[in-house]
Amino acid sequence: MAASAKISDSAFDYDSDRLEALALAKPWLAEPRYFTKTMVAASAAMKMLQHAQTGVERGMARSPPVPIEIMGLMIGHVDPDDTRTLVVTDAFPLPVEGTETSVVADNPRVNEYMAELSESIEAVRKERLIGWYHSHPFDVREYPNWFFSMVDVQTQNAWQHQSERMGSASDPFIGIVIDPLRSLAKGRPEMGAFRNFKPDYKLPNRLVGPDNKVWPSEAALTERWGPACGSYYSMEVQLFQTTLCQRILQVLSREHLWARVLASTAMLDKEARESAAQRVTKIAETLAKAEGLPSGGAARPFGSSMSRDSTAVAAAARAVTDVSLELLQGQAAQAVKYATFSRPADTAAEPPAARGPGRASRATGTSSSSSSSSSSSSSSSSSAASAAAAASAVA
Ligand SMILES: [Zn+2]
């Protein structure tokens, strides 16, 4: 997601004068498909996706297991540089479940929460409510599940036309629909942004879809965009992030992303392997030097060599312990990772003869795919053994 997000440092800017002039002119009321694009801050998209995912997990834990639809509100503004683009800067979850069964705009709890949220946002931020989002956690199929259902169109109508009539600061008001299961399957945020036509608007051709394309048949059109397809239009969704946000993500993913931390083994790095060998050589040299010195007091000037030698041997012993501990820890970490992720759990209880050729080849595939790391770990395992032997010899 982060990689495909557009970098925009100006999207978060709020130009009050130009936006107030726009709010008075309201060019979007004169044209049925006025808005062409919705830019969503990557952080807002992440919040919405995470919220949608929570609904899936909570629903699947219930009996019967059915993913829960979630809903929330978004804040943002029209882009003053391109008035056909809307900018969503943040998102807030609402305590509502199952949005397809009833028109959410009629829910007093939602309206109460919306009014409260709106007030608290106005107190601390310049942006206004710009729309609502909800999830369609339906099974993955040929088409994405981001579309407006009949009930969604009614909810959108209530808010969109209410804000237009009242000249509210929340005009223009949009609806975003998230498909959490497809997002997971595709590994990217799957969402659509929509606005309704005016109720009296007549499409030039009934096969024109919300995407402004002519579909081959009514059945295909409805299959993709739902039975309410003639009532709304969709906008291109573009994720964006600021340079600062990108930098923070890079630092986080480099240093703290758990998968990377888990996957990396310092011991197997080329530098670490070379330096381990050099350290062992150096220790051996130190020990050889100490051993080569004549024993007895005759060759020792000032009578201090004895303590210098024993200091050198003690330092070598500490170095040996450090190297062997590092290598042993690395080996243990690799063994734990292998036991956790690579070895099929069921084979542990089976005698070797019961393992089929498939399993054998799978196991071989695993080890050959990481041949570079296994060869290096075997070389470092022998150096670990020799270091441990050296350590015990010194002790
Ligand atoms: Zn819906």
Residues whose N, C-alpha, C, O or C-beta is under 5 A from the ligand:
A	BS01	ZN	F147 S149 D152
